[in-house]
Amino acid sequence: MKKIHADLFAVINRFPDQEDALKRLFLRSTDFQGICEDYRKCQDALLHLARSDNDDASASWKEYAMLLKELESEIIEYLNENT
């Protein structure tokens, strides 16, 4: 069995009902791979910021949370256009 790329795995965890379509998109599109990478990095940043005691972490967390929503919208667009 093939291992799922970490970037794709993060997106599949968010959209488990779309796993097959996400895998196909990931294999076909380098642009989509980039979106998946950005999504995983954004999730990682949010986890890091959530654990931070830094006073600025709250503002940064809000920015990353908004970015994550934007990336989710892009992923949904890709799914709608390519399935």
N, C-alpha and C positions, 0 to 999 in steps of 0.2 A: 504494500500500500504506500502511495506517495505521501510525503509530509506536506501539510498545508503551510504555505509561506506565512510568517508571523503577521505581516501587514494584512493579508487576506483573511487570516483567522480573526483578527480584531473586527473586521467588517462583518464576517459571517456571524460572530457572536451578537452583533447588533441586529442583523437581519437574517435570523436562522431559517426562516421560511423561503428565503431566496438563495440558498446555498448553491444549488446547481447553476443558476444564472450568474451568480457572482464569480464562481470558478471559471465559467466560460469567458466572461468579460475580462477577468484577470489574465487569462492565457492569451487573449486576442489583442488587448489594448495596453500599450505602455502608458498612455495618459491615465487610464483607470488604475494601473499599478501605482502611479504617482499619487493619485487621490487616496488609495488605500494606505500608502506609506504615510501621507500627511495625517490621515485619520488616526493611525496607530500612534504616531508621535504626539498628536494632540491629546489623545487619551493618556499617554504616559505623562505628559506635562501636567494634566489635570490631577492625576494621582499624586505626583510629586508636590504640587502646590497645595493639595488638600492636607498633606502631612506637614507642611511648612509652618513655622512659628513666625515667619517674616510678616511684618505689618503690610507690606506691599502685595503679599500673596493673594489677598482677597480681590483686589482689582485685577490682577493678572488672571486669576481663576475665572472671573467673569468674562474676560476677553477670550480666553481659551474655550470656555463653554459656548460662547457665541460662534466661534470658529468651528467647533465640533458640529453644531447645528447646521451651519452652512455646508460643511462637508457631507453631512447626512443628506441634505437636500440635493447636492451634486450626485451622490450615489443613487438616490431615488430617480433622478433625471436619467442617468445612464441606464438604469434598469428599465425605465419606461420607454426609452428610445431603442433599446437593444433586445427586448424580449418579446 
